[in-house]
Amino acid sequence: MKKYTIHPNISQAETLPAEFYRNTEVFDAIREKIFAKTWQWVGDDGLVPLSNMSHPFLLLENYLAEPLVLSRDENDEIHCLSNVCTHRGNLVVQHPGKNTNLLCMYHGRRFALDGTFKSMPEFEDAKDFPRDCDHLKKFGVRKWGQHLFVGLEPAFDFTDVLEIMEQRVGFLPLEEFKLRKDLSKDYLVNCHWALYCDNYLEGFHIPFVHADLNAVLDYGNYTTELYEHCNVQIGYSSSAEEVFDLPEGHIDHGKSVAAYYYWVFPNMMFNFYPWGLSINIVKPINMEKTKVSFITYLYDETKFHSGAGALLDKVEREDEFVVEGVHKGLKSRYYSTGRFSPTREQGVHHFHSLLTQFLND
């Protein structure tokens, strides 16, 4: 596979070339070298609210499509396990519910809620059994407030990312935020998944694409801060209305912050507003289509329809229109690469650098 490089100096760097977004081999490599090596938000602990409960799911159902199961054992510990029986590969848990054990309905192999092999009929004469590989494979779980994150073979510790987000939003009572399924929505976007992230990672387009959002944000002071595997864009209010009440000692105390936009490599966005949290997960389907899930957690409903966090559906539709246009434009035989704005596109440069780093390892 062709290797891509991004110059570390943004003032000299070029963007990823158009062929990057059109290359099937690259798209497949991203699945194994990036998505299998990073973390994913998989929901909140309400999926397994009580001990002795389990919840099966597919991790990124159209791309990784890895069968997993969340379980909460009798000690109230949450586990993430492979949902594939170590006997003949059947799915172990078919439906969410209460279980004291995980029982494969095919041949009766039984596992504890932490994935440990417990029993199997008709195996009394099997030698060197059970082996370590007869337990269900366990995967790393990180919990932040009520939110759960899972990594298959992660190349970095997600705790480092959580500590960075805690610096600015740790004062918020995340456990009190309420999931609102009626306000959550999936969007199908006709573009390569990385183009959606490209667009999210810069505020450069706000004055040109989002008139309503631009009216409430102070574009001149819009800033981006970069970290190793994540970054944050800080939107300041132009009118000091609907801003965070930041406690004394907070890194931004005294500033009129309307929104914190956190992006975590490769495809997760955590958008904090005075009313609560909008999580956006960008899910590849194929090179031409992407699902973007908007998941809403409300804290103060009285602020939901004002400030930078208002009209999220309208902002999404505006972004959708733009990234679909870019996706079509990148098919041109006359476009290759662009340059980065050193003052406005630090986040995109960071993203492209991480993509090439992971792909080239």
C-alpha positions, 0 to 999 in steps of 0.5 A: 500500500502506498505510504502517505506523509504529512509535513509536521510543520503546518505552514509547509504541509499539504493535505492528504491527496484526493486519492486517499479518499478514493483508495479501497486498499487504504479504506480497508487498511484503516479498519485494521490499523486505525479502528481496531487500534483505537477506542469507541464509545459504546453507550452508557452504563444504562445498557447493563443497569443491574448486576447479572445483566448482559447486553450484546452488540456489534462494534461499528456494525458496518465496518469492524462488525465485531460481536461483543457483549457488555456484562455486569457481574455480581460485584457490579464490575462491567466487562466487555467480552467477545460474544463468540463462543470458543467452541464453534463460533456461535454468538453466545448472547442473543438478547439483552437481559438478566443472566447469572451465566453466559450460556451458548445455546448451540452446545451448552458451553457456559461462561461466567459474566467475566468471560471465564469458562465454567463448563461444557457437556460431553468434554469429560474425555478432552485432554488439556482442557480447558485452555486459556483460549477457551475463556471468552476474550476480554477487552479493555473498558474505560468508564467516564461518568456513565459513559463506556468506551471499549478498545479491541487492541488500543495503541494508547490508554484512553485514560490519558484522553479522559484526563484531558477532557476532565481538565475543562468539563470535569466540574460538570455532573456527568452522572446527572445528564439524561439520555434523550432518545427522542432528541437523538438521531442518525444521519446518512451522509454521502461521503467518506467518513474522514471528510466528515471529521475534516470538516468538524476539526476546523472552525474556518468554515463557520462564517461561510456555512453556519450563519446562525452559529456564527451569530452567537460565536466570537469567531475571532477568538475561536481556538483549537488546542491539540493533544496527542490523540485528541483536541478541543475547539473552544467556542466563545460567546459573542454576547455572553449569553448561554455560557458555562458558569465556570468555577473558580480555579477553572482553566477558563474561569472568567471567559465566556465559553459557549461550547467545548468541542472535543474530538477523539481520534479517529471518529468521536466528538463530544460537544459540551454546551450549557444545556448538556452533551451531544455525542457524535460518532462517525461510522464508516459504511463504505467509501461513499457513505457514512452514518453519523449518530447524534446522541443527546444527553440533557442537563438543563433543558431550559437552555436547550434551544439557545446559544451555540448548542441550538439548531443542531439539526440545521447545523448538521444539514449545512455540514452534510451539504458541504462535505458531500460537495467535497466528496464529489469534488475529490473525484476530479482528475484535476484536484490533488492536494491543498494547503492548511491554514496555519491559523485555522486548520490545526485540527485537520493537520493533526488528524491527517498526521495521526492517520498517516502515523497509524497507517505507516506503523 
